Amino acid sequence: MATSERASSYRWVIEVLLVLALASQTLTWLAPAPLLGPIISDLHIHLGDAGLIISVIALCIAIFALAGAIVAQKIGALRSFILGVWLLAIGGVGSGYAPGFGALLACRVIEGIGFGVMIAPPATLVMQWFDESMWPYMNMLNAVAPFLGLTAAFAVTGPVYVALGSRWRTVLLTYGLAVAVIAVLWTLLGRTHPSHTAAAGGHTADAGAMREVLGMRDIRVIAVALASGMWVFQLYSAFLPEFFHTMRGFSLEEAGELTALVPFAGVFAAAGAGVMTGALGRRRPFTWPMQILFGLGCLGSVTFSSVAAIRISLILIGVGSSALLPTLLTMVMELPGMTPTKAGSGLGVVWAAGYTGAFLSPFICGALAGRFGLETVMVGSLVFALVAIVGFYMVPETGPGRMRIGSTAALRTAR
């Protein structure tokens, strides 16, 4: 596609809509985390069931990230994404009326299906609307958006809960209605790029995209590494507020506000990583080294008792986990032979693996915590952080900076 075709000013409308939708994903997903105490008390469930409220969405994402990528090949990225946003909104609104655990879980499944269907299309839309030189920066914005949602989930949910009369259903309903507004905006304003409007043939041309990306070694390695990292991240995101509340004596609001440091730091780290990886033309410095920081932060958050040390640890979690995201999106787009549809399928595979780990983690570890203790389980889970470090270390550089490095090395050898 010609650069002039991609320079349409409407691309920024699409990007704003993407940011809103991606932020709403994590907001609705993790909104129950700061409210687990009241939910457990009201529904008379145990911690394992409460963990399932969080992790069932990850299971649905794992399944429907792949299914959604296939759907996007058939009906187009835009229609697939709009469908996902509406499902996310319907599940969120339904959660506000759920009379019991079963109904709440069913609504969360609907949210998870919507979330999963939304996984593949953003990469396709970015590749359609923006030049390759802009990909790192757009991926930066799209990586920051989920952390904005996470920040709101932890920092705002507690005060909103109190303001709405300590009714957790009303909080979930409010968030669901906000997503419905975003769904309306996508329905009215969402567009496919003019050069892809008649893209039925384009989807057919990439009909074998899923088979091709499954055969890529780098996609498989990234998938394993991401699944391991998300096992740890989801466990800590789900249970840190409860850990701080029950094990460290913080109030529910204090625990939520403390945990909000993770996504708050993540916003700045994702933005910084996106800018730096675009400027340097290199991706690897923001993959496995960041996973080392992430693992150290997780360890410190549950072993330190000093509030200052806990805060520093939480910041490390945010920096280590979030700096990877814009880099990961760009790396998949830059793999040899990638087209917009193949990139969407590749990210569908990668995120499906990642969210499989995210599903299993709170569910399994929540059950194990009853026998071995929450702190022991959270520390033991860090073996998966080591797997993530090794996995991302194995992924080669994909950015344009690799050619500059290769040229410099060749020149030195010649001398």
Order of alpha helices (4+ residues) and beta strands (2+ residues): alpha-alpha-alpha-alpha-alpha-alpha-alpha-alpha-alpha-alpha-alpha-alpha-alpha-alpha-alpha-alpha-alpha-alpha-alpha-alpha-alpha-alpha
